[in-house]
Amino acid sequence: MNAHTFDIAVFDGDGIGPEIIAPTIALLESVSRPFSSFSLNFTHLPAGAAHYEKTGDGLPQESVDAAAKSHAILLSAMGLPHIRKPDGTELIPQVDLRIALNLFAGVRPVFTFKGGPKILSDERAASLDFVLVRESIEGLFAHKDEGQVIDNREAVETMRITREVSEQLFDFSFKLAQSRAKKLGRPGKLMCVDKANVFRSFWFFREIFYERASRFEDIEASAMYVDALALKMVQSPWDLDVMVTENMFGDILSDLGAGIMGSLGLAPSADIGAENAVFQPCHGTAPDIAGRGLANPMAMILSGAMMLEYLGEKYDCPDADNAGQQLRDAALAAAATPQGKGGDVGGNANTETIAAAVAGYLS
């Protein structure tokens, strides 16, 4: 078998971004080193709010082109509140990258683990494992730069749902449910989350969902309104498996999921398309603690683990998948110890200490 050399495009990000991505790359190199079947080649690309402040361009086309040619993209937190576009909105190059590379499926795992933060009191909440799949290029984000304020009396935004993207999204989500069912040894479930009782666009979304469901008869398909799901995520999340939803709803529910986990600092994510994939933490750039070495790198590290698992599956490289699982296991083991708990989860460990704790479980 020929060895794989995976080219990884890296966006260092803003604020705490560079502080959390550096130890993540070091851990990715460490966990991959024992395997002769693959290697990782990292290339850093310019983008972000700080780059916009210097150049007037938050996501250079050259960076997009280079990222598109990579096997995977590792992206740290981007954006700074004080750096804004002329219309007053913040820079969000990560969203622009999703749209440019057609990364339609935002994968947001929600899990709890032994020794981790305990947010919900029910003992069943100690071992949660479900996934939100957020449509990442349409919905209320599709025309994010085209909103209008008319005569200072009303504002108008546009919701966009297309059949083409929705079919890809639902097929991806059903296949994810199948993969989880096989891995976890239980029947797979996929829930469509919408507001189909009020908006025609969401009824269209749900119609397409059930059309695609007929192709995946082994997966239990259901639908729920977003407000009802928000309640369920707090009252009985242990019943959930995979849920798929529109962009804005997914944005909000992802943070609710991170809250159930205990912190955004623990929440990894991926944005995946037919050809490319980005792996990044769910949290922001935390400029208030930037440069102080206090940021919790766990979400970034766990996103790196997701990247290895993605490479293993997409390129038929079991060792990459194995390395990803090793890194994930090491991160969660460390997160259950005082050395692996950052200030966001009630601990005192800093960035360097947490990364060292993870490294200790890899050795």
N, C-alpha and C positions, 0 to 999 in steps of 0.2 A: 504494500500500500504506500502510495506517495504521501509525503508529509505535506500538510497544509501550512501555508504562510498567510495568516489573516491580516490584512491591512485595516487598521482601526483609525478612523478620523476622530480627532479629539478637539472639542471646544472647551477651553478652560473656564469660561464663564466670568461672572462679575461678583463683587463682594466676596463671600466666602467660597465662591466657586473654585478658584485655584487651590485653596487650602484643603479642600476635600477630594479633589480629583488627583492630586499628586500621590497621596498614600494609596488611593484606589489602584492607580496604575502599577505602583510598586507591588501591591498584593496580587494583582492579575499576573504580573511577571513571575512572582514567586510560586503561585499555584500552578502555573503552566510549565514551569521549567522542567519538572521531572518527566514530562511527556515528550517523546521524540516524534509523535505523529502530527504535532502542530506547533506553531510559534505565533507570536503576536508582534506586529510592527506598527508602532504608534506614530502618527503624524499630527502635529498641532496646527490648527487652522484659526485665522482671526475672525472674530464676530463678537457681538455683545454691545451693551450700552456704553461701556467705556470706549470701545472701538468707534462707536458712532460719534461720541463726543470729540474724538480726535480727527475723524475722517469724514463724518457725515453719512456713513454707511454702516448700518448695524449688522448686515449679513452680505458681505461681498459675493458677487456671482462666482468668483474664482473659488471661494470656500464651498459654495453649494456644489459646484462642478466636481471638486476634489472629493467631497463627502459622498456624492452619488457614485463614484467609482470605488469606494471602499467596501469592505465586507460587512462592516458595522460601524456605528457612530456612537461615541461616548461623549455625552454632553453634560456639563455641570450647570448649576443654577445661573440664569441670565437675567439681566435687567437691574436698573437702579432707580428708585423712586424720583430722584432729583433730575434725572436725565430723561427728557420727554421730547416727543415729536412736536412740530409746530401746532398740531391740532390739540395738544394737551395730553394725549395718550402716552402711556409708557412704551418703551421699546420691548418687543417680545419676539426676538429673532427665532426662538425655538418654535413658535407657532408658524412663522414664515417658512421655516425649514420643513415642517410637517407638510405644509401645502405644496411647497416646491417639489418635494420628493414623493408626494401622494401617499403619505403615511396615514392610512385611513383608520387603523385600529390602535387605539391607545389602551394598553394593557396595564391595569392597576391592581396588583395582588393585595389582598387584605388578609393578614394572618396574625395570630398571637402565638406565644411560645412560653414554655416553662421558664420561670424566672424573669419574664418580661413584665412590662407595666400592666397592672390590673385595673382596667377601666370599668368593665361591666362586672356585676357581682355574681351572676349565675356561673356555676362551676363549668358549664358547657362553653362559656366564653373563653376559657383558658386555652383552647386548641382550635380556634377558628381558622378556616382556610377557604376563602372564596375569592372570586375575581370579578372586577368591573372592567368591561370593555367599552371604552369611550370612543365614539366616532370622532375623528380628530381633524377633519378638514372641511366639514360642512356645518350644518346647523346654524346657530346664531353667530358662529365665528366666520362663516363663509364670506361675508361682506363686511368684515370688521373695519375696513378702512373707508367704507362708503356710507356710514351712518350720517344722517342729516339732522341738523337743528333748524327748523323752519320758522323764520320771523321771530325767533326767541320765544315762541309760544308752544312748540311741540317738537319732540324728537322721534325719529323713525329709524328702526333697524330692520333687517331682512333675515328671515329664516329660510334656509335652503336645504332641501332633502332631495337627493336624486336616486333614481332606481339603480344606476350603475354602481355608485359607491355603496349604497345600502346592501345590495346583493353581495358584494365583496365582503363587507363588514359582517353580515350574518353568516356567510359560509365560513369565514375565519372563526367566528365565535362558536359555531356548531362543532368545527374541527377541534377547537380548544377544549370544548366540553367532552368530546370523545377522548382526547388525549388524557385529560384529567381522570376520566372514568376508568381508563385502563391503568393508569398509574396508581390511583387510590383504591381500586378494586371495589367500585360502587357504581350504581347507575348514574349516568350523566344528566344534568339538567341545564337548560338555558332559558333565562327569563328576559323578555323584551320590556324595557322600562320607558314609559312615554307619558304623554298627556293626551291620549287619543279621544278622551271624552270631551275635549274642549277645542283642540286645534286640528284642522283638516290635514296639515302637514304630518302630524303625528299619527293620524289614522292611516295615512298613506304608508308611513314608516312601519306600522304594525301589520298592514296588509302584506307588505313585502316579506316581513319576518315569517308569517305563517306560510307564505308561498314557498320560501326556502326550507322551512321546517319539514315539508313533505319529502325532502331529499335525505333527511337524517332521522329516520324513524326510530333509531336506537336511543335518541336523546329526547327526554321529556321537555316539551316546549310549553311555555306559559307567558303571560303578560301581566304587568302590574303598573298602576299609575305611580309617577315618581314620588308624590307625597306619601302614598301608602308604603312605598319601599323605604323611604327615609325613616318612617316609624318602625318598620320591621328590622332595619339594620341596627336599631337600638334595642328593640324588645326581644327579637328572636333571630339573630344573625346566623346561628348554627344551622339553620335550615337552608341556607343559601349556597349556591354553587357558582355558576357563571351568569352574569347579567350583562346585557348589552343596551346601550342608550345613546342618545344624542349628545353632541359636543358640550353644550352648556350644562346640561344635567349631569353629564359625566364629570365635568370640572368640579361641580359642587359636591357630588356624592363621593368623589375621590378623597376630598378633605375630610368628609364624615368618616370614611373608612380609615384614614390615617388617625383620626381621633380615637376610633375604637382600638387601634393598634397601640396608641399611647403617645404618638408624636409624629409630625411630618418628618422628623429626623430619622424615622425608621422605615419610611415608605418609598420603595423603589417603583420604577415604571419603565415602560417601553412604548414606543410608537412605531408600528410595523406596517409596511406596505408590501406590495408584491415583489419589489426588488431591493428595498433598503429598510433599515431599522435603526432607530435612535434609542439609546438607553440613558436615562437621567433620573435624578431624585425628584420627588414630587414637590419638595419645598422650594422656597425662594432664596434670595441672595443674602438675607440677614445683614444689611450694611451696618447695623448697630454693633455687631460683634466681629466684623471683618477685620482681619489683620491681627487678631488677638489669640488665635490658636484655640478657640473655644468651641468651634463648630463640631457637631456630631456628624461624622462621615459615614454612618451606617447605611443611610439610604443610597448614597453614591456607591458604596461597596456592594450592596445587594443588587443595585442596578448592573454593576459590572458582572456579578454572578449570573444574572439573567442574560447578559450578552453572551457569555460563554455557552450557556445552555442553548440559546438561539443558534449560535454558530455550529454547535454540535448537531442539532437537528437539521438545519438547512443544508449543511455541507457534508452530512453523513460522516461526522467525526465524533464517535462515541467518547473519546478521551476529552474533548472540549466540554461535552456535556458533564462528564464525570468531574472535571476540574471546577465547573460552575457549581455543581452540587457540593463539592468540598468547600468552596469559598463561602457559599450560603450557610452551610452547617457551622463553619468556623465563626462566621459573623454572629449568628444567633447564639452560639455557645458563649462568645465573648460578651454579647449584649445582656446576658443573664448574670454577669459578674460585676462587682463594683468598678473594675478596671475598664469595663466596656459600656458604662452608663454615663452619658453626657448630661449636661445641665437641663436639657429639654425633657428628660425623663426622671428628674429628681436626683441625678448623680453628680459627681464632681470631676469626672474624667474629662480631659481635654482631647483635642483631635489626635495628637501624637500618641497619647496613652491608649486611646481606643484602637487606633490602627495597630499598635504594638500588641494589644490583647488579641486581636484577630490573627495577627501573624503567629502568635504563640500557639494557637490552635491548629495552625497549618504545619508547624514544624514537627 
